[in-house]
């Protein structure tokens, strides 16, 4: 039983089992065995090895390997005075006496290895990660890799390239992929796993090609016999091509047109290198069809993957977390992943550094080639570099940029730190000295981190920046004095037309031009192209953060803040159909990478990691005014996190804050939320009625847009739910039962001793004005609230309410909220209805916690609402409505001792009598509702709603009953005929 304590899924035993299946060196297996036994190879560990490794191995093909491993293992146990299992001795004796190494090697020159890619925790969202977090690839490999059968061996670069594909599947998924020198086919199998749209493998050796095909079959892949001019298509198809490099021709490869070319350990033979480079040149310069071009720009392919940058950070953490301290400390020869053996670049290679300064400038149409290799001979590698340069191919070293996840942590024979990764592409044709540029406009107020953002964009290799190119024009036109005014006017273009047409939109040497603008500098009379052309975004910052430091150079004013101009810019761009992206400085400081990535996505430019850091000190791009304004930002090297607590606000600027904060809040509502480690906002919810996204509500004495319709934090409804309310419905330009609802509203206010209550006519006028403003004349609902009003200080006492009551008229497009055609389901809540001893329900107050607790019970039971009982167990009402039942033709409803005597309840009671039905109002037990013939509820929001099930009991026959339908028809007719008309908008008072 003790042997069962080791399980194949635990890291140490999983590593040992994976290492055995991959035929790792015996020393590594013994080291893992020690880890499993916590320092020694115990009987429990031996039993695991026998049960899961040796007894399931292919005896003949694994015999030499098994014999060597057993010899090491038995020696280890005996040296430590342990007990060796009999099964291990017997198996070792079998290997020694029955099998001869020479015969095995000659008869079985190849063995089947199982390469297990182990995905660490946190990889479940990766498209390449299986549900088991383990991808096992069986491969037939050579035992004679030093005797000419090298194409059938698993080389470190193939392992690295496979990890690379599985770590960054988006680089190859849904793309046509071609591998040069495919060997055992491991890379091709991984390409098929991540769903490359087409996988073509090639090799110049026929025996290697045959072995590769067997490996594809082992991995359940269909094999297409492809050749120049002939590519077989089909699901899950991998094509195999016999392609000696020296015989490759452009015409023979014209139909391949791959998006991605891959190669592992292809830089090895000086004689073959010219043929290899010629083959790469052919593949990299093939023209694409229109449908293919969309994926073929350097920035689109590489930088989209290096929008993999956020994933790269995750991968670095995965690799760091994956290292098991016990394994690192105890396994002999353990390697640390992602260690650059030769420093940065390729300085170790005879001083040859690979970097083409144009490599990421602009778009490159054409494929990319990813080459993984180990430098075994510097001269051979330098020859490759020379040939590539002559072929006009650009090389960029990605080794430190795109580090794959360590998916082979058990494979100690694989030293991934020695493998390099290059990306190759054809160089662009020489560009003109100057060209048209794409202009990106940043609009902001002062003190908004705009200069830091300019420095961020200045770090890009495809971007030139201009610091406030409209500033000189602004000073010339306004005549405003600044200490640097004369110098600025003498050195910078001050004519607005020239500044826009020749400076901002003039020719340039890079693809993009970033223009930092302060909003107030956009004066009238500037060319319309300023806003019509280019891409625009707005940077905002809370005036609470701007104002405390604003007066260091100039006195603060509403105009200087420029928030009104930012709103104007937003509106103008929106009218042009170019609603600008808005970012907030608080998000930029909290999570600069996520914010910049979102901004770059919206601007349709690739994010670059360099945007996150810059050198301290003055910059060549600084404006003349930098010594006055930029002292603080010159000390920075990136976007620094804000202080935990803000600075004290200067209350001498309180009036300016009141003026500017609403404008900031309006712009803030258009900021696209981004998730980060510190903030994961909820996605915007879907509204039940989308039309209600834009509505106007009455608050206090004014009508406001939905997002601005708010009450003070000092209001009594916030302080203690101290408010009364009514629900009103609008039918055919009439407010139904308006006077009855207002009677109850004022009765409730009187019962709660409200003072300074608005008059009845004032409330009516507010209702009518709000409905008319919204154009709501039918199928609308009003939530009418009257709070005790705003307090002079927080507290419970009504003595603090000295401002008068607050009236709220909230209209919405709202059909009946229940299913009045098919009926609803109720459950009985354990929460009892308030007694008049505690809080009289006849006061229609806003303190609805008693009802809300019952509603929670209904929600948890997946019911539409919940029935509430009184203190004696009789039915009172539901959490939101009054309730009726029909039994043998008689209509019954509970007494209004505990429940609210609803307006709709009273209306339906009148209709019952008018329809010549018997009405009885009395205490009703729950069982009477369970056994009723019909049940319905009443309320303004839901009207008259049938109930077809209560506490699991079917009411009647489970259908809407005849009495219910009769009263629904009578109620509908009444709403059509009665109500207080909404006045015409041109009616005078």
NUNU-484393 format. One line per 4 residues: number of its first residue (from 1); for each residue y, x, z of C-alpha. Coordinates in pm, whole numbers. Example, Ala and Ser with C-alpha at 12.3 -4.5 7.8 and 13.67 -1.06 7.14 Angstrom:
BEGIN
1) -450:1230:780 | -106:1367:714
***
This chain:
BEGIN
1) 0:0:0 | 235:286:75 | 230:391:-287 | 387:62:-380
5) 706:162:-202 | 808:360:-513 | 924:126:-784 | 992:219:-1146
9) 1337:62:-1127 | 1478:282:-848 | 1693:567:-986 | 1478:861:-873
13) 1147:714:-990 | 1310:573:-1306 | 1443:918:-1389 | 1103:1079:-1328
17) 921:819:-1540 | 1181:846:-1818 | 1160:1225:-1811 | 779:1210:-1841
21) 793:968:-2134 | 1050:1191:-2304 | 823:1493:-2238 | 1087:1683:-2046
25) 993:2032:-1916 | 739:2032:-1633 | 989:2199:-1400 | 1224:1903:-1434
29) 946:1655:-1363 | 841:1844:-1051 | 1203:1852:-938 | 1231:1473:-979
33) 902:1436:-791 | 1053:1627:-500 | 1351:1391:-499 | 1122:1089:-497
37) 938:1234:-199 | 1263:1327:-23 | 1194:1700:-41 | 822:1726:-114
41) 565:1582:-352 | 398:1334:-120 | 79:1138:-183 | 298:834:-249
45) 476:1022:-526 | 148:1149:-671 | 12:797:-674 | 321:681:-862
49) 279:963:-1114 | -86:870:-1168 | -26:495:-1193 | 285:499:-1410
53) 270:827:-1602 | -64:1000:-1651 | -299:704:-1664 | -88:537:-1936
57) -29:842:-2153 | -189:903:-2490 | -454:1151:-2377 | -486:1362:-2691
61) -125:1391:-2804 | -2:1448:-2447 | -288:1674:-2333 | -113:2013:-2353
65) 199:1862:-2198 | -3:1681:-1931 | -205:1989:-1849 | 105:2201:-1807
69) 275:1936:-1593 | -33:1891:-1370 | -63:2264:-1322 | 298:2283:-1200
73) 260:1972:-986 | -66:2078:-817 | 74:2425:-751 | 383:2269:-593
77) 176:2050:-361 | -63:2329:-259 | 216:2578:-190 | 365:2323:49
81) 23:2266:215 | 6:1911:89 | -292:1701:-15 | -353:1661:-390
85) -494:1328:-508 | -849:1352:-643 | -742:1175:-963 | -495:1454:-1039
89) -758:1727:-989 | -1003:1537:-1208 | -751:1486:-1486 | -649:1851:-1477
93) -1015:1957:-1493 | -1064:1728:-1792 | -775:1888:-1975 | -906:2238:-1898
97) -1272:2186:-1991 | -1283:1923:-2264 | -984:1998:-2482 | -869:2309:-2660
101) -500:2370:-2712 | -543:2510:-3062 | -738:2212:-3185 | -492:1972:-3031
105) -193:2139:-3185 | -355:2168:-3528 | -496:1818:-3524 | -194:1655:-3365
109) 110:1861:-3456 | 331:1570:-3352 | 353:1358:-3041 | 523:1031:-2957
113) 817:1069:-2720 | 999:777:-2567 | 1375:832:-2537 | 1513:596:-2272
117) 1887:530:-2281 | 1977:416:-1928 | 2302:217:-1906 | 2476:254:-1565
121) 2612:-30:-1354 | 2919:-193:-1506 | 2798:-163:-1866 | 2671:-520:-1897
125) 2977:-617:-2104 | 2912:-341:-2357 | 2768:-496:-2677 | 2510:-219:-2704
129) 2378:-267:-2349 | 2048:-463:-2335 | 1992:-714:-2058 | 1753:-469:-1892
133) 2018:-196:-1914 | 1752:23:-2075 | 1699:95:-2445 | 1368:270:-2512
137) 1324:437:-2852 | 974:564:-2943 | 985:867:-3173 | 717:1071:-3338
141) 832:1429:-3296 | 708:1774:-3389 | 547:2024:-3154 | 619:2298:-3409
145) 997:2292:-3417 | 1005:2673:-3442 | 751:2683:-3725 | 943:2507:-4000
149) 906:2145:-3891 | 1258:2126:-3746 | 1345:1799:-3917 | 1098:1619:-3695
153) 1246:1735:-3365 | 1496:1573:-3130 | 1803:1798:-3121 | 2084:1783:-2861
157) 2344:1680:-3118 | 2130:1383:-3222 | 2110:1276:-2859 | 2488:1318:-2822
161) 2564:1122:-3139 | 2326:846:-3026 | 2503:824:-2689 | 2834:819:-2876
165) 2726:525:-3093 | 2593:328:-2795 | 2908:402:-2593 | 3153:309:-2869
169) 2967:49:-3078 | 3290:-92:-3223 | 3330:227:-3429 | 3025:141:-3638
173) 2930:-222:-3580 | 2981:-440:-3888 | 3041:-126:-4094 | 2841:51:-4360
177) 2706:374:-4210 | 2549:676:-4382 | 2383:965:-4196 | 2354:1311:-4347
181) 2035:1492:-4243 | 1880:1214:-4038 | 1578:1404:-3896 | 1364:1182:-3674
185) 1593:881:-3736 | 1721:841:-3379 | 2085:800:-3486 | 1986:541:-3747
189) 1790:343:-3490 | 2096:336:-3264 | 2314:228:-3556 | 2079:-61:-3624
193) 2083:-151:-3254 | 2463:-187:-3250 | 2445:-396:-3569 | 2603:-173:-3830
197) 2633:-388:-4142 | 2439:-131:-4345 | 2242:176:-4232 | 2146:443:-4483
201) 1958:753:-4364 | 1902:1063:-4572 | 1715:1389:-4564 | 1630:1657:-4816
205) 1277:1717:-4687 | 1009:1471:-4793 | 783:1525:-4490 | 1080:1465:-4262
209) 1160:1150:-4458 | 805:1020:-4415 | 816:1088:-4041 | 1154:915:-4020
213) 1012:604:-4187 | 725:594:-3936 | 979:608:-3653 | 1174:319:-3803
217) 852:118:-3818 | 774:206:-3456 | 1111:53:-3369 | 1048:-268:-3564
221) 1298:-195:-3839 | 1253:-286:-4203 | 1255:11:-4436 | 1438:-4:-4766
225) 1338:247:-5028 | 1681:336:-5153 | 1802:591:-5395 | 2108:677:-5600
229) 2225:360:-5768 | 1962:149:-5590 | 2012:14:-5236 | 1781:-257:-5108
233) 1943:-526:-4894 | 1784:-739:-4621 | 1804:-836:-4255 | 1747:-561:-4000
237) 1712:-321:-4292 | 1748:56:-4272 | 1746:243:-4602 | 1602:590:-4645
241) 1720:827:-4919 | 1572:1156:-5030 | 1891:1356:-5069 | 1884:1735:-5102
245) 2246:1839:-5052 | 2247:2076:-5348 | 2152:1795:-5586 | 2405:1537:-5458
249) 2636:1409:-5729 | 2934:1175:-5730 | 2773:945:-5986 | 2448:932:-5791
253) 2627:826:-5473 | 2882:590:-5628 | 2716:272:-5497 | 2694:381:-5132
257) 3064:359:-5035 | 3011:399:-4658 | 3277:322:-4399 | 3138:579:-4158
261) 2946:902:-4225 | 2755:1067:-3942 | 2583:1400:-3903 | 2411:1579:-3617
265) 2348:1955:-3620 | 2421:1985:-3991 | 2638:2298:-3951 | 2366:2561:-3927
269) 2282:2739:-4256 | 2557:2935:-4436 | 2371:2889:-4765 | 2374:2509:-4728
273) 2734:2473:-4610 | 2902:2458:-4956 | 2663:2179:-5057 | 2722:1996:-4729
277) 3102:2008:-4764 | 3080:1895:-5128 | 2863:1600:-5018 | 3110:1509:-4741
281) 3399:1533:-4986 | 3226:1289:-5223 | 3155:1040:-4947 | 3501:1069:-4790
285) 3691:1018:-5116 | 3499:718:-5249 | 3740:432:-5320 | 3682:113:-5128
289) 3669:-245:-5248 | 3948:-478:-5132 | 3720:-633:-4873 | 3641:-291:-4729
293) 3991:-148:-4711 | 4096:-347:-4407 | 3879:-130:-4182 | 3959:206:-4339
297) 4284:337:-4193 | 4275:632:-3959 | 4475:445:-3705 | 4269:130:-3761
301) 3934:301:-3722 | 3992:589:-3486 | 4283:457:-3289 | 4134:112:-3256
305) 3843:285:-3101 | 4078:493:-2907 | 4211:167:-2802 | 3876:259:-2661
309) 4114:459:-2435 | 4077:197:-2165 | 3702:213:-2223 | 3713:595:-2213
313) 3855:567:-1862 | 3571:332:-1768 | 3319:572:-1923 | 3457:864:-1728
317) 3418:658:-1413 | 3066:552:-1514 | 2971:913:-1578 | 3119:1014:-1243
321) 2949:731:-1057 | 2619:781:-1236 | 2568:1124:-1087 | 2335:1078:-792
325) 2433:1326:-521 | 2071:1370:-420 | 1964:1437:-776 | 2257:1669:-847
329) 2185:1863:-535 | 1807:1883:-563 | 1706:1884:-927 | 1694:2242:-1049
333) 1902:2302:-1356 | 2090:1973:-1333 | 2382:1961:-1571 | 2719:1799:-1512
337) 2812:1573:-1799 | 3133:1605:-1997 | 3203:1970:-1913 | 3380:2155:-2194
341) 3202:2486:-2220 | 3463:2659:-2431 | 3794:2530:-2303 | 4033:2327:-2511
345) 4033:2321:-2890 | 3811:2586:-3046 | 3985:2891:-2908 | 3644:3036:-2823
349) 3557:3041:-3193 | 3737:3350:-3302 | 4073:3200:-3212 | 4024:2919:-3465
353) 4190:2603:-3333 | 4127:2283:-3525 | 4427:2054:-3544 | 4607:1914:-3842
357) 4954:1799:-3737 | 4944:1521:-3995 | 4606:1397:-3890 | 4727:1084:-3719
361) 5045:1015:-3909 | 5027:705:-4119 | 4730:520:-4260 | 4439:683:-4439
365) 4238:462:-4668 | 3881:589:-4683 | 3581:658:-4465 | 3560:874:-4155
369) 3287:1124:-4077 | 3171:1196:-3721 | 2991:1528:-3689 | 2819:1640:-3367
373) 2711:2001:-3343 | 2661:2307:-3124 | 2826:2633:-3223 | 2535:2874:-3249
377) 2707:3123:-3477 | 3084:3160:-3484 | 3089:3311:-3834 | 2890:3019:-3974
381) 3126:2773:-3812 | 3437:2954:-3939 | 3286:2943:-4288 | 3252:2566:-4249
385) 3618:2540:-4144 | 3729:2739:-4445 | 3527:2527:-4685 | 3657:2207:-4531
389) 4016:2324:-4562 | 3963:2413:-4926 | 3823:2063:-4981 | 4147:1914:-4844
393) 3962:1753:-4553 | 4127:1702:-4216 | 3934:1785:-3898 | 4020:1662:-3549
397) 3827:1757:-3237 | 3734:1442:-3042 | 3517:1613:-2783 | 3763:1560:-2501
401) 3902:1233:-2640 | 3589:1023:-2682 | 3331:1121:-2426 | 3022:904:-2441
405) 2855:749:-2139 | 2585:967:-1986 | 2292:753:-2093 | 2032:1029:-2049
409) 2087:1139:-1686 | 1722:1236:-1646 | 1713:1469:-1948 | 1778:1810:-1793
413) 1683:1993:-2113 | 1979:1831:-2288 | 2303:2019:-2220 | 2560:1775:-2351
417) 2850:2002:-2245 | 2775:2234:-2538 | 2795:1962:-2801 | 3120:1921:-2991
421) 3236:1611:-3180 | 3455:1626:-3489 | 3603:1352:-3703 | 3671:1430:-4067
425) 3885:1247:-4319 | 4054:1326:-4646 | 4412:1446:-4616 | 4685:1218:-4745
429) 4876:1319:-5051 | 5193:1510:-4972 | 5460:1268:-4864 | 5816:1278:-4975
433) 6053:1454:-4737 | 6200:1117:-4647 | 6053:770:-4679 | 6114:414:-4572
437) 6026:362:-4208 | 5918:62:-4008 | 6179:-5:-3740 | 6090:-121:-3390
441) 6382:-264:-3191 | 6381:-265:-2810 | 6640:-497:-2651 | 6717:-478:-2281
445) 6981:-489:-2010 | 7097:-167:-1840 | 6889:-20:-1556 | 6570:-179:-1697
449) 6349:130:-1753 | 6458:121:-2117 | 6509:499:-2130 | 6166:562:-1983
453) 6023:332:-2247 | 6210:526:-2514 | 6058:849:-2380 | 5717:683:-2394
457) 5751:597:-2763 | 5897:942:-2834 | 5562:1097:-2734 | 5391:938:-3032
461) 5325:1161:-3332 | 5416:880:-3575 | 5749:782:-3420 | 6111:895:-3428
465) 6352:743:-3177 | 6719:651:-3168 | 6903:611:-2838 | 7143:313:-2856
469) 7256:352:-3220 | 7502:63:-3180 | 7681:212:-2876 | 7962:387:-3068
473) 8035:69:-3265 | 8042:-127:-2938 | 8296:109:-2777 | 8517:119:-3088
477) 8532:-259:-3126 | 8566:-355:-2758 | 8796:-65:-2660 | 8600:-27:-2333
481) 8657:305:-2160 | 8372:536:-2074 | 8396:901:-1962 | 8220:1006:-2282
485) 8397:765:-2518 | 8588:1014:-2733 | 8296:1251:-2773 | 8066:964:-2869
489) 8307:822:-3127 | 8355:1165:-3282 | 7984:1244:-3316 | 7807:910:-3372
493) 7850:653:-3649 | 8085:384:-3516 | 8098:161:-3823 | 7859:-127:-3752
497) 7754:-178:-4114 | 7672:190:-4162 | 7501:210:-3824 | 7264:-71:-3926
501) 7210:9:-4292 | 7217:390:-4291 | 7116:492:-3939 | 6883:220:-3812
505) 6729:131:-4149 | 6785:464:-4323 | 6505:681:-4461 | 6300:890:-4221
509) 6017:1141:-4199 | 5778:940:-3985 | 5613:604:-4025 | 5799:431:-3740
513) 6148:444:-3588 | 6205:320:-3233 | 6558:195:-3166 | 6659:144:-2804
517) 6935:-121:-2780 | 7134:-256:-2487 | 7177:-628:-2549 | 7552:-645:-2494
521) 7605:-393:-2778 | 7498:-653:-3036 | 7844:-775:-3135 | 7921:-1045:-3387
525) 7987:-928:-3741 | 7693:-688:-3762 | 7474:-719:-4076 | 7218:-997:-4052
529) 6944:-750:-4147 | 6966:-611:-3796 | 6768:-912:-3672 | 6593:-1019:-3990
533) 6423:-688:-4055 | 6196:-476:-3839 | 5992:-569:-3534 | 6163:-670:-3212
537) 6067:-691:-2846 | 6261:-754:-2525 | 6237:-559:-2201 | 6351:-749:-1891
541) 6394:-662:-1528 | 6466:-878:-1226 | 6840:-873:-1136 | 6728:-826:-775
545) 6608:-481:-883 | 6892:-403:-1125 | 7198:-493:-918 | 7147:-265:-614
549) 7195:46:-834 | 7407:-100:-1111 | 7751:7:-989 | 7676:380:-990
553) 7862:414:-1323 | 8037:85:-1398 | 8127:-220:-1187 | 7862:-492:-1227
557) 7950:-812:-1410 | 7768:-1093:-1583 | 7856:-945:-1923 | 7747:-595:-1824
561) 7408:-730:-1717 | 7357:-870:-2066 | 7094:-1128:-1971 | 7279:-1404:-2153
565) 7275:-1191:-2467 | 6901:-1129:-2422 | 6844:-1505:-2414 | 7056:-1535:-2729
569) 6851:-1261:-2898 | 6528:-1435:-2803 | 6649:-1767:-2941 | 6780:-1618:-3265
573) 6458:-1430:-3334 | 6253:-1739:-3252 | 6458:-1942:-3501 | 6381:-1675:-3761
577) 6009:-1727:-3690 | 5986:-1388:-3517 | 5959:-1481:-3147 | 5973:-1139:-2980
581) 5718:-998:-2741 | 5866:-975:-2388 | 5759:-722:-2129 | 5878:-701:-1770
585) 5966:-372:-1604 | 5765:-476:-1298 | 5449:-492:-1514 | 5537:-165:-1683
589) 5550:7:-1345 | 5247:-169:-1201 | 5013:-109:-1496 | 5183:93:-1771
593) 4873:138:-1983 | 4781:-230:-1997 | 5143:-328:-2062 | 5190:-71:-2338
597) 4859:-162:-2496 | 4962:-526:-2506 | 5300:-432:-2655 | 5141:-210:-2920
601) 4895:-485:-3009 | 5179:-731:-3055 | 5375:-479:-3265 | 5059:-415:-3466
605) 5065:-42:-3403 | 4787:161:-3241 | 4831:259:-2879 | 4842:633:-2813
609) 4744:787:-2482 | 5040:1023:-2507 | 5275:731:-2436 | 5185:744:-2066
613) 5334:1090:-1988 | 5633:1303:-2080 | 5799:1625:-1966 | 6064:1612:-1694
617) 6424:1701:-1780 | 6675:1617:-2057 | 6536:1532:-2400 | 6661:1603:-2751
621) 6662:1227:-2816 | 6904:1156:-2528 | 7240:1000:-2607 | 7566:1175:-2520
625) 7596:956:-2211 | 7274:1093:-2055 | 7445:1310:-1788 | 7610:997:-1646
629) 7315:759:-1666 | 6984:948:-1694 | 6974:1172:-1387 | 6698:969:-1226
633) 6482:924:-1535 | 6509:1296:-1610 | 6311:1359:-1291 | 6026:1139:-1412
637) 5714:1234:-1603 | 5583:881:-1654 | 5618:525:-1533 | 5615:552:-1156
641) 5481:276:-935 | 5751:81:-754 | 5809:130:-384 | 5598:-100:-170
645) 5913:-259:-28 | 6239:-315:-222 | 6587:-194:-138 | 6823:-413:63
649) 7017:-639:-171 | 7402:-601:-166 | 7512:-954:-80 | 7853:-891:-226
653) 7673:-946:-558 | 7505:-1272:-449 | 7714:-1482:-688 | 7618:-1260:-981
657) 7252:-1291:-880 | 7278:-1672:-878 | 7424:-1663:-1230 | 7176:-1420:-1381
661) 6845:-1500:-1211 | 6782:-1829:-1399 | 6819:-1641:-1729 | 6571:-1378:-1617
665) 6327:-1648:-1506 | 6358:-1822:-1842 | 6265:-1502:-2026 | 5995:-1418:-1773
669) 5811:-1736:-1861 | 5747:-1591:-2208 | 5588:-1268:-2082 | 5227:-1237:-2190
673) 5020:-1183:-1879 | 4794:-878:-1871 | 4514:-813:-1625 | 4508:-496:-1417
677) 4348:-356:-1107 | 4631:-498:-899 | 4681:-826:-1075 | 4443:-1059:-1255
681) 4643:-1373:-1333 | 4475:-1700:-1409 | 4487:-1803:-1774 | 4733:-2086:-1851
685) 4549:-2415:-1797 | 4515:-2687:-2058 | 4725:-2993:-1980 | 4548:-3332:-1977
689) 4819:-3455:-2214 | 4959:-3159:-2415 | 5279:-3350:-2493 | 5376:-3316:-2126
693) 5434:-2943:-2174 | 5786:-3034:-2273 | 5946:-3297:-2052 | 6261:-3355:-1851
697) 6262:-3450:-1482 | 6532:-3569:-1243 | 6572:-3350:-934 | 6855:-3419:-690
701) 7135:-3524:-920 | 7047:-3354:-1250 | 6789:-3365:-1529 | 6599:-3039:-1581
705) 6324:-2900:-1811 | 5973:-2902:-1668 | 5961:-2537:-1562 | 6308:-2557:-1406
709) 6248:-2883:-1219 | 6208:-2747:-866 | 6322:-2832:-515 | 6463:-2596:-255
713) 6230:-2413:-18 | 6441:-2577:253 | 6358:-2927:132 | 6174:-3148:381
717) 5893:-3217:135 | 5818:-2843:143 | 5878:-2801:514 | 5655:-3088:626
721) 5561:-3332:349 | 5852:-3543:475 | 5901:-3773:180 | 5817:-4120:45
725) 5704:-4206:-306 | 5610:-4471:-558 | 5413:-4478:-882 | 5567:-4674:-1171
729) 5433:-4764:-1514 | 5625:-4826:-1834 | 5501:-5084:-2084 | 5686:-5182:-2403
733) 6033:-5057:-2290 | 5995:-5225:-1948 | 5924:-5081:-1602 | 5650:-5297:-1451
737) 5710:-5430:-1095 | 6012:-5201:-1054 | 6184:-5412:-789 | 5865:-5448:-584
741) 5815:-5071:-587 | 6176:-5007:-492 | 6146:-5255:-205 | 5856:-5055:-67
745) 6032:-4723:-129 | 6334:-4826:75 | 6114:-4985:345 | 5922:-4659:380
749) 6246:-4458:395 | 6379:-4691:664 | 6056:-4667:864 | 6095:-4287:859
753) 6464:-4311:958 | 6602:-4141:646 | 6980:-4098:638 | 7215:-4074:340
757) 6973:-4262:116 | 7088:-4326:-243 | 7158:-4686:-334 | 6916:-4904:-523
761) 7133:-4895:-834 | 7160:-4515:-817 | 6781:-4486:-808 | 6747:-4731:-1100
765) 7006:-4541:-1303 | 6821:-4215:-1243 | 6493:-4374:-1355 | 6644:-4520:-1671
769) 6837:-4204:-1758 | 6526:-3991:-1723 | 6312:-4223:-1935 | 6576:-4244:-2207
773) 6624:-3865:-2214 | 6249:-3825:-2268 | 6215:-4113:-2511 | 5941:-4257:-2289
777) 5929:-4631:-2349 | 5557:-4707:-2339 | 5231:-4571:-2195 | 5426:-4358:-1948
781) 5400:-4311:-1573 | 5668:-4214:-1320 | 5610:-4037:-991 | 5921:-4143:-797
785) 5983:-3942:-479 | 6257:-3957:-218 | 6255:-3667:29 | 6452:-3650:352
789) 6644:-3377:171 | 6732:-3014:218 | 6766:-2864:565 | 7032:-2625:685
793) 6759:-2414:842 | 6381:-2428:846 | 6229:-2650:1110 | 6076:-2990:1171
797) 6371:-3175:1318 | 6546:-3433:1092 | 6866:-3325:1265 | 6865:-3026:1027
801) 6885:-3256:722 | 7257:-3260:656 | 7267:-3264:275 | 7135:-3614:210
805) 6809:-3721:47 | 6660:-3559:-264 | 6557:-3798:-542 | 6283:-3687:-785
809) 6193:-3879:-1101 | 5892:-3719:-1270 | 5794:-3897:-1594 | 5478:-3817:-1788
813) 5292:-3949:-2085 | 4988:-4081:-1902 | 4730:-4338:-2008 | 4524:-4500:-1729
817) 4351:-4218:-1543 | 4011:-4391:-1508 | 3755:-4519:-1757 | 3848:-4884:-1758
821) 3606:-4964:-2039 | 3277:-4835:-1898 | 3358:-4805:-1529 | 3355:-4534:-1266
825) 3133:-4407:-983 | 3231:-4391:-615 | 3084:-4226:-308 | 3163:-4291:56
829) 3360:-4020:233 | 3301:-3911:590 | 3680:-3881:630 | 3810:-4203:792
833) 4131:-4378:686 | 4428:-4327:915 | 4474:-4586:1187 | 4819:-4737:1253
837) 4770:-4577:1595 | 4822:-4243:1423 | 5008:-4282:1096 | 5066:-4624:947
841) 4943:-4642:587 | 5201:-4908:513 | 5453:-4625:505 | 5405:-4487:154
845) 5459:-4124:258 | 5386:-3794:86 | 5165:-3657:360 | 4842:-3730:174
849) 4605:-3489:349 | 4395:-3778:481 | 4342:-3896:121 | 4302:-3545:-18
853) 4018:-3461:221 | 3832:-3771:104 | 3903:-3685:-260 | 3753:-3338:-205
857) 3433:-3507:-89 | 3436:-3719:-403 | 3489:-3414:-624 | 3205:-3229:-455
861) 2977:-3527:-525 | 3090:-3541:-891 | 3223:-3890:-830 | 3546:-4034:-967
865) 3683:-4124:-624 | 3572:-4174:-263 | 3560:-4489:-50 | 3728:-4449:291
869) 3615:-4648:595 | 3828:-4748:893 | 3757:-4634:1247 | 3506:-4918:1293
873) 3311:-4840:976 | 3452:-5117:758 | 3572:-5041:405 | 3945:-4982:389
877) 4019:-4852:35 | 3946:-4549:-181 | 4134:-4223:-152 | 4374:-4345:-427
881) 4331:-4719:-482 | 4267:-5056:-325 | 3925:-5210:-379 | 3780:-5557:-455
885) 3431:-5702:-490 | 3280:-6019:-638 | 2985:-6193:-473 | 2852:-6524:-603
889) 3180:-6603:-776 | 3399:-6525:-472 | 3653:-6238:-485 | 3688:-6035:-165
893) 3918:-5750:-65 | 3960:-5568:271 | 4241:-5658:506 | 4543:-5429:480
897) 4515:-5321:844 | 4438:-4960:753 | 4501:-4943:381 | 4821:-4944:181
901) 4902:-5300:68 | 4939:-5195:-293 | 5172:-5356:-547 | 4889:-5372:-800
905) 4662:-5514:-525 | 4907:-5796:-463 | 4945:-5855:-837 | 4569:-5885:-887
909) 4537:-6115:-583 | 4794:-6347:-747 | 4598:-6334:-1073 | 4275:-6425:-892
913) 4440:-6742:-765 | 4599:-6820:-1103 | 4257:-6784:-1267 | 4133:-7046:-1017
917) 3893:-6807:-847 | 3819:-6809:-473 | 3995:-6521:-292 | 3895:-6402:52
921) 4072:-6123:247 | 3867:-6000:545 | 3687:-5702:695 | 3407:-5596:461
925) 3117:-5367:543 | 2994:-5092:313 | 2662:-5264:247 | 2848:-5564:108
929) 2996:-5337:-156 | 2653:-5184:-225 | 2510:-5532:-295 | 2810:-5682:-473
933) 2787:-5844:-816 | 3105:-5670:-932 | 3348:-5415:-788 | 3684:-5291:-913
937) 3975:-5084:-787 | 4347:-5137:-838 | 4642:-4902:-859 | 4947:-4834:-1070
941) 4806:-4517:-1221 | 4464:-4661:-1307 | 4544:-5032:-1337 | 4225:-5243:-1286
945) 3917:-5019:-1299 | 3552:-5141:-1293 | 3309:-4967:-1055 | 2947:-4946:-1175
949) 2789:-4730:-903 | 2853:-4667:-532 | 2658:-4408:-334 | 2388:-4410:-600
953) 2351:-4790:-599 | 2402:-4967:-930 | 2660:-5245:-897 | 2537:-5565:-1058
957) 2371:-5475:-1385 | 2568:-5150:-1417 | 2807:-5303:-1672 | 3163:-5431:-1646
961) 3132:-5781:-1501 | 3281:-6103:-1645 | 3526:-6157:-1359 | 3648:-5799:-1394
965) 3701:-5841:-1768 | 3878:-6171:-1716 | 4123:-6018:-1468 | 4173:-5706:-1684
969) 4281:-5935:-1970 | 4513:-6131:-1742 | 4664:-5808:-1605 | 4720:-5668:-1954
973) 4894:-5989:-2061 | 5115:-5976:-1753 | 5224:-5616:-1824 | 5319:-5718:-2177
977) 5531:-6008:-2062 | 5703:-5888:-1745 | 5898:-5590:-1615 | 6255:-5465:-1589
981) 6389:-5371:-1935 | 6505:-5013:-1995 | 6871:-5029:-2108 | 6974:-4902:-2450
985) 7112:-4548:-2441 | 7455:-4660:-2569 | 7499:-4921:-2295 | 7818:-4855:-2096
989) 7829:-4863:-1717
***
